[in-house]
Amino acid sequence: MITAGVHGNEIPPQLATLELIKSLAPLDITGTVYIIPFAAPWSTMNNTRWFKGVDLNRSSHAPGSVTNTIFKVAVDLNVDALGDFHSTAPRSNPGRESVFCSKKPCRRSYLIAKYISRMGSSDVIVYENAASHYKGALEDECNLAGVGAVTCEVVSKNGSLTLGSLERSLLQMKAFLKYFNII
């Protein structure tokens, strides 16, 4: 499963998912790929990080939140892994192209991140334990449930599309799929 738009003002991954869908359409892919290009369309439409005052990447554990619904669907569909795609503003946290992951309890998160990094030179940001730094992140909730997950970030000013950021996000998405031999 690939998600984007958890933060509506992070434009590159949302547009990259549309490009990914176009690129996958003519291919004979192996398996099933679920893609959510706009996790919170209202937030995207209003060019904001928040959804009704809530940071959706800190509320995946909260019943009824948009990301909790995505998390539950991923578990119910028995997906192998989830890639949550974001962008980060320069000089913010992390402020650099990266892949967040954890080693425990789902080592697959770390292995996916290392692979994406090798394919596109993103920095790997590793936490020993899922949810040790960010409570309620979609990636962490998935890893705690045994669904290997990563959060991929490209650099782009919030609310805009920085030159090359869409292509970098698309590269991360394709690396995620290549890890599983989908493409």
PyMOL commands that set and color helices and strands:
alter all, ss='L'
color gray80, all
select helices_A, chain A and resi 11-24+41-45+56-58+66-76+108-120+138-144+165-179
alter helices_A, ss='H'
color red, helices_A
select strands_A, chain A and resi 2-4+35-36+81-88+98-104+123-129+148-155
alter strands_A, ss='S'
color yellow, strands_A
deselect
rebuild
show_as cartoon
